Amino acid sequence: MELTFKEFLQGGKEQLARAGFAEVEAEHLLAHTLGISRMDLHNPLTVENALSAIGDLTIAEETYWKLLDRRCAHEPLQYLTGVAYFRHLELKVGPGVLVPRPESELLVEAVLTHLEKLPGAVSVVDLGSGSGALALAIATEAPRTHVIAVEKSADAIHWLKENVSFIDEKVRILESDVATALEGVKCDVVIANPPYIPDSEVLPKDVATHEPAVALFGGPDGMRAPRLFISAAARLLKPGGFLAIEHHETQAAEVGDVLTVEFEDILLHKDLNGRPRFTTAVRR
Ligand code: GLN
């Protein structure tokens, strides 16, 4: 007997729950299969139209069960749907690029607050831009900015280009290593979410088996990349320029120490769970 749409959804939820995943992900995967929004799953007319557009219900069913199996094998939900939500943006993501995390949204907030105090056009460099989440959030929420997104990974650049072309073509993409990027250039603001996880840290299976190690691991103590990013920021920023850098919750003191050499007004910020997750500072 053919399953009804509701049974479809319920079956997916049960499969996910048995494997230890959140039931709500079945809604995301079914909505993605049907090409509609998650909210529209509750609108019988939209569902009916989507199903008849696909034509054969068994095709939709097969796609959906395959996606559920892949999710149960720990592929990140956002890689399966191809979309990650970050602030007001819908970013395209997939294998080869880090899925933007909600805690980075707060770093954007702190940068926007700083930008409000600056008159006229402001130059912003995003070091290690990945999907472009930080760069595009700043560019769209602070239209007076000129944003350059620096990224070295060709796989990540594929997604960065997609996102820049769909969201804000004014963001400039620079394929370069952070250490040597934009030599001779000075800017007002640097933002960065470097790879900062200590190499030995055991990550959740979704992250460890599917997300790019180059975007995650920052050397034996995780600080190799943050040090390099901070020195690039010191080189790029004008005196009085502003840096916002994300880090591991265990790195607050070390990041602060590294910053004291060339920065002042060093301020540690916590995420919504109260963990110290990023630091802002002003170039001397
Ligand atoms: N916040 C990410 C995580 O916990 C790591 C991001 C990074 O290393 N920049 O998986």
Residues whose N, C-alpha, C, O or C-beta is under 5 A from the ligand:
A	BS01	LIG	R101 N193 P194 P195 Y196 I197 A215 L216
